[in-house]
Amino acid sequence: MIKKSFRELSKSGQHVDQGKVNVTVNGQPIPDRLVKKAEKLAGTIQPGDYWYDSKAGFWGMMGGPCRGIIPPFIEEFNYPMPEKCADGNTNVFVNGRELHQRDLDLLVSRGLPTDADRSYIIDISGKVFDEESGLELEGLGKLAPTVERKKHGFGMKPPRTTVV
């Protein structure tokens, strides 16, 4: 039996096992080794099917509202966010995601305009831009000051389920 190094297997074009997958982000399976790497910025990531907004750091379970904020631009999670990932029906979009009513209510309470049929770009600092015109609008205030200051998040985990 001949052992080949990882580099030799990669060069030879043979399939190299990417590792076990317990996490998906924006519909993409993330191998455990990349989850471990992402955890240095995001915090502990429990198995689940997540959406992630790489511009602002918002995240949630696929089909649900935002559950938290982790640092933006985590390389291992840099996949396009599906427009309907949060099961939104508000016709208001932030960074390409149609907002769930709960998310819209929260952002409006912080100063997001209430106009329907609008698209915005929001970053973790709370800056808001009209996506169509590019104009900066009134900001929302710092969205996650502790995450910004500490340069890491507090993890991603599914909600607790209630057994009846």
C-alpha positions as CSV (number, residue, x, y, z in Angstrom):
1,M,0.0,0.0,0.0
2,I,1.4,3.4,-1.0
3,K,0.5,6.5,1.0
4,K,0.1,9.8,-0.8
5,S,0.2,13.2,0.8
6,F,-2.8,15.5,0.6
7,R,-0.9,17.7,-1.9
8,E,-0.1,14.7,-4.1
9,L,-3.8,13.6,-4.1
10,S,-4.9,17.2,-5.0
11,K,-2.4,17.4,-7.8
12,S,-3.5,14.0,-9.2
13,G,-7.1,15.2,-9.5
14,Q,-8.4,12.4,-7.2
15,H,-11.3,13.3,-4.9
16,V,-10.1,14.4,-1.5
17,D,-12.7,14.0,1.3
18,Q,-13.9,17.4,2.4
19,G,-15.0,16.2,5.7
20,K,-18.3,15.7,7.4
21,V,-21.0,18.4,6.8
22,N,-23.4,19.4,9.5
23,V,-23.8,23.0,8.6
24,T,-25.2,24.7,5.4
25,V,-25.0,28.4,4.8
26,N,-27.1,30.0,2.0
27,G,-27.8,26.6,0.7
28,Q,-24.1,25.6,0.5
29,P,-22.7,22.7,2.6
30,I,-19.8,23.9,4.7
31,P,-17.3,21.1,5.6
32,D,-16.6,20.8,9.3
33,R,-13.0,21.9,8.9
34,L,-14.2,25.2,7.4
35,V,-16.9,25.6,10.1
36,K,-14.0,25.4,12.7
37,K,-12.1,28.1,10.8
38,A,-15.2,30.3,10.6
39,E,-15.8,29.8,14.4
40,K,-12.7,32.0,15.1
41,L,-14.8,35.0,14.0
42,A,-18.4,33.8,14.4
43,G,-18.2,32.0,17.7
44,T,-19.5,28.4,18.2
45,I,-21.6,27.2,15.3
46,Q,-24.1,24.4,16.0
47,P,-25.3,22.1,13.2
48,G,-28.1,23.7,11.1
49,D,-29.3,25.1,7.9
50,Y,-28.5,28.9,8.0
51,W,-28.7,32.0,5.9
52,Y,-26.0,34.6,6.4
53,D,-25.8,38.2,5.2
54,S,-22.1,38.8,4.5
55,K,-22.5,42.6,4.3
56,A,-24.1,43.2,7.7
57,G,-23.5,39.9,9.5
58,F,-27.2,39.2,10.1
59,W,-27.9,35.4,10.3
60,G,-30.9,33.2,10.8
61,M,-32.3,29.7,10.2
62,M,-33.2,29.1,6.6
63,G,-36.9,30.0,6.3
64,G,-37.0,32.2,9.4
65,P,-36.2,35.7,10.7
66,C,-32.9,37.0,11.8
67,R,-31.6,35.4,15.0
68,G,-28.4,37.4,15.5
69,I,-25.4,39.3,14.2
70,I,-21.9,37.9,13.7
71,P,-19.1,39.7,11.9
72,P,-19.6,40.4,8.2
73,F,-17.4,39.1,5.5
74,I,-16.7,35.6,6.9
75,E,-14.9,34.1,4.0
76,E,-16.1,30.5,4.6
77,F,-19.7,31.7,4.4
78,N,-19.3,33.9,1.3
79,Y,-22.2,32.5,-0.8
80,P,-25.1,34.4,-2.4
81,M,-27.9,34.8,0.1
82,P,-31.2,33.5,-1.4
83,E,-33.8,36.3,-1.7
84,K,-36.5,34.3,0.1
85,C,-34.1,32.8,2.7
86,A,-36.0,34.4,5.6
87,D,-39.5,33.5,4.2
88,G,-40.2,37.3,4.0
89,N,-43.3,38.7,2.5
90,T,-42.9,42.4,3.1
91,N,-41.5,43.5,-0.3
92,V,-38.8,45.3,1.6
93,F,-35.2,44.0,0.9
94,V,-32.0,44.4,2.8
95,N,-28.8,43.3,1.2
96,G,-30.8,41.2,-1.2
97,R,-33.0,39.4,1.4
98,E,-36.7,40.0,1.6
99,L,-37.3,40.9,5.2
100,H,-39.5,38.8,7.4
101,Q,-42.1,41.0,9.1
102,R,-40.4,40.6,12.5
103,D,-37.1,41.9,11.0
104,L,-38.8,44.8,9.2
105,D,-40.6,45.8,12.5
106,L,-37.3,45.8,14.4
107,L,-35.4,47.8,11.7
108,V,-38.3,50.3,11.3
109,S,-38.1,50.8,15.1
110,R,-34.5,51.8,14.7
111,G,-35.2,54.2,11.8
112,L,-35.5,52.2,8.6
113,P,-38.0,54.0,6.3
114,T,-41.4,52.3,6.2
115,D,-41.8,52.6,2.4
116,A,-42.8,49.3,0.7
117,D,-41.2,48.1,-2.5
118,R,-37.8,49.3,-1.5
119,S,-34.3,47.8,-1.3
120,Y,-31.6,48.9,1.0
121,I,-28.0,48.1,1.7
122,I,-27.1,48.0,5.4
123,D,-23.8,47.4,7.1
124,I,-22.9,46.3,10.6
125,S,-22.2,50.0,11.6
126,G,-25.9,50.7,10.9
127,K,-25.3,52.8,7.8
128,V,-28.2,52.5,5.4
129,F,-28.1,53.2,1.6
130,D,-31.0,53.2,-0.8
131,E,-30.0,50.4,-3.2
132,E,-31.5,52.1,-6.3
133,S,-30.0,55.6,-5.9
134,G,-27.0,54.7,-3.8
135,L,-27.8,57.6,-1.5
136,E,-27.0,57.2,2.2
137,L,-30.1,57.5,4.4
138,E,-30.4,58.1,8.1
139,G,-28.5,55.4,9.9
140,L,-29.9,52.9,12.4
141,G,-27.2,53.3,15.0
142,K,-24.6,50.6,15.8
143,L,-26.3,47.3,15.2
144,A,-23.9,45.1,17.2
145,P,-21.3,47.3,19.0
146,T,-19.9,44.4,21.0
147,V,-19.4,42.2,17.9
148,E,-17.7,45.2,16.2
149,R,-15.5,46.0,19.2
150,K,-14.5,42.4,20.0
151,K,-14.2,41.4,16.3
152,H,-16.1,38.1,16.9
153,G,-19.6,36.9,17.3
154,F,-21.4,34.9,19.8
155,G,-22.2,31.9,17.6
156,M,-25.0,30.5,15.5
157,K,-27.5,28.0,16.9
158,P,-30.9,26.8,16.0
159,P,-33.8,27.7,18.3
160,R,-34.7,25.4,21.1
161,T,-37.6,23.1,20.1
162,T,-40.4,22.5,22.5
163,V,-41.5,18.8,22.9
164,V,-45.2,18.5,23.5
